[in-house]
């Protein structure tokens, strides 16, 4: 099938249109045009300019001309039906050149409303009768009014049809939201007496009689056909609506002809024969095409009949029009011309099978939302007037060559015009191709991006699943590790966490990815409720092998509370798949709620050990001052003045806690190679204080003096002792880790941190120890007794606290503190 | 302090100017709707100005009067609920002016408060004006209970011993309607009250009629007759009285009131229509035709002049849509014309009937000049039937060529619908739509057959025997297409509907007529055997047809079968033509005998005596 070439002329360009309420009516050289806003433009095709602008009070739904074309009826969104006379130079239809080059603005006054009814949906005018269709409480009612009539209009009749439940039509939400208005068409029987009105289609008398009955045909009455949004096509005889039924009763004049089961877009007549158009054509929104033809009475005297043929074309159909041979319809992407034929009785079967495969010719004009015509201009070519979605008014010159067979030679005078037309159509096609290419490119990009995202996720999820199996040595393709550091900013020291996201996988992380770091304090202090914070770092691109360093503060609301758990995850936001000017708003709407997916990367814990400061460059000025007195004391201290209070703090003996671990256990777990006890102690201390610097020793003695985050000095000490009476096998080498400081908080925090480290170490590598030690019952018994006695004391203290009330809290806390120290000072040995 | 009285004066003057314009327009020969609209918008603007400042007692009278005028003007331009909203606003402002608290927006309670607060003050006339507006609005919405409550509140001074009744309440209503000459009103409160009174009573009567309680309705209408009222309204009251009498089985009383109605108001169409119905019931075709003719001319006159009544408050507005259509219910001009034509032809005044039928056909064909509607729920006959009736009338009026043309129309239009065969199964029970389709098909066959039959008769009258025989044959061929499976359908009543039986009787009658007609043609052409066959068949179809019997006698006589002839002769005189309910176009006429029967009579009597 050849693509039919047609030329397109741009007549004018307006602003964007509302696709479902664009209407064009041609009246001689004038064009009445509405784009679904408040204006009706009168466009002179010869002068190619807007001569008059009629401004209505509300946005336009439908337009129609009265029978004599002197009055314009307009249905607006406020439910008002306006009737306004057309400007005189229009109604005379003469080619009067308007002297003034400016277009006339004409505001349609409020009192030109002839009918106000918010449920009005559509209307048409025929035979000086105004037919309106309104939907009220699921009843469609057709109302007939005298036209032109007094105001308010004199109502002549009213018929009603109940709506169908439309859920059976499987309307998608989109189709429902863009509800298509009903279509009202008035069809006249073709005949010698019929008035030659070009506003309404005609139908040959034979088919007209078969479809609409004897009465309509005898009276030559036009028939109103109505395509409802539920797909039904109803009809009633306009002039003789209330006729007696077969049993003498009055019957409903409205009859359902057929149902398209999809919103009806267009009803018209087509295929001219000698008595007028021979087919009734209806087009549904989703591309269903109904063609009604008459079947001739065969010779056997069988009664004549008509046939409904249903075909489908590619939807969605936005608008359509017919000439005597073809149906033109516009889907959003193209304008099509469909050749329609009539079935003659002899070749009925053949043609019917042919018709199943109706093919349409593409005219190559895209985004047409309204059509008028077709019209035959004086030179004999057929023209369509079209309005595109972007508000362009186009004149489509249809090719005539298809039936002539050969293209006639053009006279040279017309050749220039022809070239111009061809260039214009090339430009049009180029524009269309460009827009399609752009759309395709965008789609491909999105898909590629999505593919990559899914790949990255599968990598991450593999990591996560294998986390336990992997040991520390192997590296994940995408990993995140963090180190806590002290940094000084604006003369203030603060503890920050530096996280490094390393992409060692083969693929690139494109834009749309975000590194999320959630900091979650583990201790639950009085003001710690909901103090976990999340930091997001969106990044544009992370190539393979690149690293991303981010630093987040660990303090919240000016307080540092340790230990802190840090969760790192990679999040991808789906909206990044769609470019910001996404063509389909529906998808991005869907994304508003759960528009992202996230995959966990790693979990870190920052504890007191991490927050220790090894160096002594810890100036007093930078110590945090919680209260005013603290500040004053610090000031005094810095001046060298010792107050009495500070004396007492310094005098009080440092608190000591210790942890004992079997040195053999640590040796195997930490893979220590050192043989001497001193080296062993140093390595253990190194492991505790600076785990990241595993190789070089940052600590050169078994005793290290460090500063806790709150500025107290802490002594950490590791030494090896031998417990002789502990094991039945002989003396046991035990590493004793001792923490000494005057600050209770530091001691507790460090003790907890050390225990946690050991716990992790022992849990992570659950290698069975070679043999269990035989413990001496005596030492075990003693230890248990010691603990039991402490427990009893604790119970006593609790009882007293319960009885004592507030007065004795000081004493109680002293007791409890003592118990705590005793428990910590003489711990059990970890074997 | 000096500004306020000045404003009051200025606004009063503005109001008076508007009213003056209106009164001039009202008095003028050509009352103009635009003037009314202008008055309305100006009055509304004035009201908005007045409402722009807080309500106060010194301006209360002015404000209420302007509200009253505005509401009267707005009747044609706003709907009742909009006016009611504005009225509630006015009442609230009146209460505010008197310093009362406005607690609710329910109109009944609001009125109670207003009447209590202002009921004994100098503002009573103004309050009562607004009360009339409220009454009017509720009347328009047919809310007679609320009207009753409102009027009872107004009459609160009286002791209620008698049962509460809207009629007595209205009768006893004492409203102070004195006018203030310095503040003009668009319609005097007294006039409005009288109009509302009579309309309320009429409304009650109509409601009673709708519930088929005609004697109660009569009481209401009789009360309404005693009240002062405009002519048109009085005519309608008389018509409604007549209708109630007709329903109560007193047609002569009904006719009396219809006549009174027409005397009072010459344009009272419903009275004419109702009297035509009564005349038909009484079997007085001449009077019926006359009434219908008057009605038809009146309808045409009325449709010529535009019926825009200029009066400020018309009863049509007060009664609302449904009530008004009930009161002045007249069929559409086409329907009247058809009834008139049908009645004329049916009762033998052929020449008038033909003219009416031709008028009707012309109005149907004239590019649909008017919509054929029937306002009163009856339906227009099918168009082919109208054509056949017209053809029949033309035939009887001896305009044979015209009759041929009219029937040809029916034939061409029904041609496509005639089935090859239409077999009806009397046992089969058809439901709703299916049975309608079957009936429609039978109708189409019947119409086509009848059209051929009429054409054949026209040809026969034109002495074109050959064409006549052809057309009779066509008619027979069409009609025999309807065929009932069961032979004894006439005796047994199957599950069939009345309509089906009626159709079949009609088809049989048409068949009989066609066969008899063809037999007659054969008889004239001397083909006696064929004539005998057809006439016999015809008698089988429609036994007891006198003309056919006589023709059969003639045929038998000519065939020298004198015994049989004399037997038939005797049978003809012993039987009576059974009256059959046939459509107009199949009615038989005495003049259908094509030849002189006196000759046959002489022969037969001679033969019988000779025996």
Boltz contact constraints between the chains, C-beta under 6 A:
constraints:
  - contact:
      token1: [A, 127]
      token2: [B, 368]
      max_distance: 6.0
  - contact:
      token1: [A, 156]
      token2: [B, 371]
      max_distance: 6.0
  - contact:
      token1: [A, 156]
      token2: [B, 373]
      max_distance: 6.0
  - contact:
      token1: [A, 157]
      token2: [B, 373]
      max_distance: 6.0
  - contact:
      token1: [A, 195]
      token2: [B, 367]
      max_distance: 6.0
  - contact:
      token1: [A, 210]
      token2: [B, 416]
      max_distance: 6.0
  - contact:
      token1: [A, 214]
      token2: [B, 384]
      max_distance: 6.0
  - contact:
      token1: [A, 214]
      token2: [B, 413]
      max_distance: 6.0
  - contact:
      token1: [A, 214]
      token2: [B, 414]
      max_distance: 6.0
  - contact:
      token1: [A, 215]
      token2: [B, 382]
      max_distance: 6.0
  - contact:
      token1: [A, 215]
      token2: [B, 383]
      max_distance: 6.0
  - contact:
      token1: [A, 217]
      token2: [B, 413]
      max_distance: 6.0
  - contact:
      token1: [A, 218]
      token2: [B, 383]
      max_distance: 6.0
  - contact:
      token1: [A, 218]
      token2: [B, 413]
      max_distance: 6.0
  - contact:
      token1: [A, 219]
      token2: [B, 364]
      max_distance: 6.0
  - contact:
      token1: [A, 219]
      token2: [B, 383]
      max_distance: 6.0
  - contact:
      token1: [A, 221]
      token2: [B, 368]
      max_distance: 6.0
  - contact:
      token1: [A, 239]
      token2: [B, 368]
      max_distance: 6.0
  - contact:
      token1: [A, 239]
      token2: [B, 371]
      max_distance: 6.0
  - contact:
      token1: [A, 240]
      token2: [B, 372]
      max_distance: 6.0
  - contact:
      token1: [A, 242]
      token2: [B, 374]
      max_distance: 6.0
  - contact:
      token1: [A, 242]
      token2: [B, 379]
      max_distance: 6.0
  - contact:
      token1: [A, 242]
      token2: [B, 380]
      max_distance: 6.0
  - contact:
      token1: [A, 243]
      token2: [B, 379]
      max_distance: 6.0
  - contact:
      token1: [A, 243]
      token2: [B, 380]
      max_distance: 6.0
  - contact:
      token1: [A, 243]
      token2: [B, 382]
      max_distance: 6.0
  - contact:
      token1: [A, 244]
      token2: [B, 379]
      max_distance: 6.0
  - contact:
      token1: [A, 244]
      token2: [B, 381]
      max_distance: 6.0
  - contact:
      token1: [A, 246]
      token2: [B, 436]
      max_distance: 6.0
  - contact:
      token1: [A, 246]
      token2: [B, 439]
      max_distance: 6.0
  - contact:
      token1: [A, 246]
      token2: [B, 440]
      max_distance: 6.0
  - contact:
      token1: [A, 247]
      token2: [B, 499]
      max_distance: 6.0
  - contact:
      token1: [A, 250]
      token2: [B, 379]
      max_distance: 6.0
  - contact:
      token1: [A, 301]
      token2: [B, 420]
      max_distance: 6.0
  - contact:
      token1: [A, 302]
      token2: [B, 420]
      max_distance: 6.0
  - contact:
      token1: [A, 303]
      token2: [B, 417]
      max_distance: 6.0
  - contact:
      token1: [A, 303]
      token2: [B, 418]
      max_distance: 6.0
  - contact:
      token1: [A, 303]
      token2: [B, 419]
      max_distance: 6.0
  - contact:
      token1: [A, 304]
      token2: [B, 416]
      max_distance: 6.0
